[in-house]
């Protein structure tokens, strides 16, 4: 576990660290989507529904970009 954390901090990208960074990006996408959904649609749909929809649609934008970027960084 210490070696994996050391690889993540130093920027050494292995397959394990790439998967971990991808999951970190998905969690951040879910949180930011929920916050954005509440900011945009809370008046019309209610905060809970807007946050749920934003949490579902947030990773849709983040996941492909992060996946392509990780693949490019692995290949470099």
BELLIN-V61392 format. One record per residue. N is the residue number from 1. SS is DSSP state (A for helix, B for strand, O for the rest). Layout:
N_SS ; N_SS
This chain:
1_O ; 2_A ; 3_A ; 4_A ; 5_A ; 6_A ; 7_A ; 8_A ; 9_A ; 10_A ; 11_O ; 12_O ; 13_O ; 14_O ; 15_A ; 16_A ; 17_A ; 18_A ; 19_A ; 20_A ; 21_A ; 22_A ; 23_A ; 24_A ; 25_A ; 26_A ; 27_A ; 28_A ; 29_A ; 30_A ; 31_A ; 32_A ; 33_A ; 34_A ; 35_A ; 36_A ; 37_A ; 38_A ; 39_A ; 40_A ; 41_A ; 42_A ; 43_A ; 44_A ; 45_A ; 46_O ; 47_A ; 48_A ; 49_A ; 50_A ; 51_A ; 52_A ; 53_A ; 54_A ; 55_A ; 56_A ; 57_A ; 58_A ; 59_A ; 60_A ; 61_A ; 62_A ; 63_A ; 64_A ; 65_A ; 66_A ; 67_A ; 68_A ; 69_A ; 70_A ; 71_A ; 72_A ; 73_A ; 74_A ; 75_A ; 76_O
